[in-house]
């Protein structure tokens, strides 16, 4: 996101939200690292867990493949590919299985046309534009005294903020599905399920922090616009 120039609203609203976001990122990495050291009693890998969960939901058209990096896991609804990172794909840890199950949850959401996921996918193009250009246009409108440009920038960025908000129920639901599937499929025992829950809860906090940062950034732009009108 683009926040320049620095002003009092940036310092009071955006900076604290960004600090919370950094703390959330640290939390998810440390929690993932901790449970990456706990091996699953069934020695099932992230890939095998994802494949088993997809099969149990009669989903046969989604490919599970590896992708380089750490915590780069994602489900691509366009190509119907569930991509798992090096630290998840072939690993037989509680963290790996938890993350893989979460991504499988997204694939199941897609297959079942889960409402918030459909809405989020619809918003992707405008959210990308709004996140990238909205703040620039708004700040430019403020400096140049062009209210139409300012308002368009705020509206565009507002669409990006809406995307962040809709992402929350999508991610929470995917994690809930993942934990239920892991328990019902007897993939993880009770202790391992608790570990997987902690990994997914920590990951969910990063989405909450991102949404908070976006909201505070939008509020900053609105306050700057109101201050100019005065």
N, C-alpha and C positions, 0 to 999 in steps of 0.2 A: 504494500500500500504506500501511498505518497502522502507525507504529512508536512512537508516544508511549506512555509517557514515556521520556526518555533515561536510560540506565543504562550500566554498564560493558560489558555484552555488546553493547549497541547501538554503543558507541564502538569496541570491539575487533573486532566481526564485521561489522556492517551498514555502518558508515561507510566502511571500506576498499572494500567491494564496491560501494558507491554511487559512490565516486571512480573505480573501474575502469569502471563503467558510463558515467560522464560522459566519460572518456577515449575509450571505444569510440564514443560518439555523436559526439564531435569527429572521430575518425578516419574514420568513415563519411561524414560531411559533407564533410570536406576531400578525401577520395579521390573522392567523387562529383563534387565541384566540379572537380577536376583533369581527370577523364576526360569531363566535360561540355564540355570545350574541345577534345576530340579528335573530329573528324568521321569518320564511317565512310566508307571508300572507296567503298562501294556506295550511299551516301546513302539508306539505308533508315531509316525512322523507328521509334520504339518501337512504335507501333501496328501498322505493317506487319510488323515482326519477329514480334510476338506472334501476329498473324493467320496468318502463314506457318507458324509452328511448330504452331499448333493444327490448321491444315489438313493439315500433313504427318503428324499423328497421327490423322487422320480424325475430328476433333472439330468439329462444325458447329453445335452448340447453345449455344456460349459467345459472348456478345457482348463486344466490346472497346470500351470507352468512356472518355472523359476524366473526370477529377475534379480539383477545385481543390486547390491546395497544392503542397508539395514533399515528396517521399518519402512520400506518402500512398498509394502504390500497393498494391493488394491484389486478391486473387481472392475473390469471394463465392460459395461453393458453393451457397447457398440460391437465389439468383437466377441463378446461372450467368453472372455478369458479371465480366469482368476489367477492373478500373478502373486507369487509368494517370494519374499526376499531370501537371501542366502542364510539369514539367521532363523528362518522359519521353514523353508521348503523341505529340506531333508533332515531337519533336527527333530529329535524325539523328546523334546522338553515340554513342560507345562506351558511356558510362555509361547512356544511355537504353535502348539495345538490350539491355545486360546485365540491367538491372532488369526490362524487359518480358519477357525470356526467362525470368527467374526466376519471375515471376508466371504465365507460361504453363506453367512446370513444375508449379505447384500445380494448375492446371486439368487437366493430364495426370494428375497423381496422383489427383485426384478421379474422373476418368473411368475410371481403372484400379483404383479402390478400394484405393489404397495403404494398407496396414495402419495405420501410425502416424498418418496423417491421419484415418482413420476413427475411431481411438481418441481423438485430440485433439478431434475434433468432438463426440464423445459426452460428453467431459468439460467442454465449454464452460460449460454452466449451473452446475454445481457449482463449477467453478473461479472463475467470476465471483463467486459468493456467498462462497466461501472466501477469495478475495483481498480482498474488501471488508469482510466481517464477522468472518472468522476471528481476526485479530489483536485486534480490538476485544473480542470475546468472551473471548479468552484473557487479555488484560490485565485486563478486568473481573473475570474469575474470580479472578485473582491478588489484586486489591485487595479484593474482597468475600469472599475465602476460600471461594469456591464451586468445589470441584474438578470437579464435572460440567461446569460452564460452561467452565472452563479446558480440560478435555480435549476437549470438543466444538469449541472454538475452534481448538485445535491440529490436530485431525483435519480440520476444514474447510480450514484454511490448508495442511495437508499435501496436500490434493487440488489446490490451486492450484499448489503446488510441483511436483507430478507433471505438471501441464499444461505448466509451463515446461520440464520435462525432456523430455517427449515432443515438444515443439516443436523441439528441437534436430535430431533426425534428419529431421524433416519439412523444415526449412529447408535443411539440408545436402544432402538428396537433391534438392530443387528446384533448387538451384544447380548440382549435378553434372549433372542432366538438362539444364539451360539451356546450360551450356558445351558439352556433347556435341552438343546439337541445333544450336547456332550453328556449331560446327565442321563437322558432317556436312552441314549445309545450305548451307555456303559463304557464310554471311551475314557473317561477320567473318574477316579474315585473321589470321595467326598473331600479329602484333604487337597487333592490336585485341583478340584473344582474351585475351592476357595482361592487357590493361587491364581488360577485363570481369571477369576472374578476380579482380583486385585489388579491384574495386568490390564484388563479391559476398562475397569473404572478409572485407572490412571490415564489411559488413552482418551477416555471420554472427557476428562478434565481439560485436555488440550483443545478440544472443540469448543468447550464452554469458554475457555480463555480467549480463543480466536473470535468467538461471537461477541464477547465483552469488549475486546479491542475495537472491533468494527463498530459497535454501537457507540462507544465513547468517541470514536473518530467522527461519526456522523453527527453526534450531538455537538461536537466542537465546531463543525462547519455551520450548523444551524445557529449556534450562539454567535459566531463571527458574523454571519449574515444579519442577524438581529441587531448586533452592535453597530454595524455599518448603517443600517436604516435609521438608528437614533442620531 
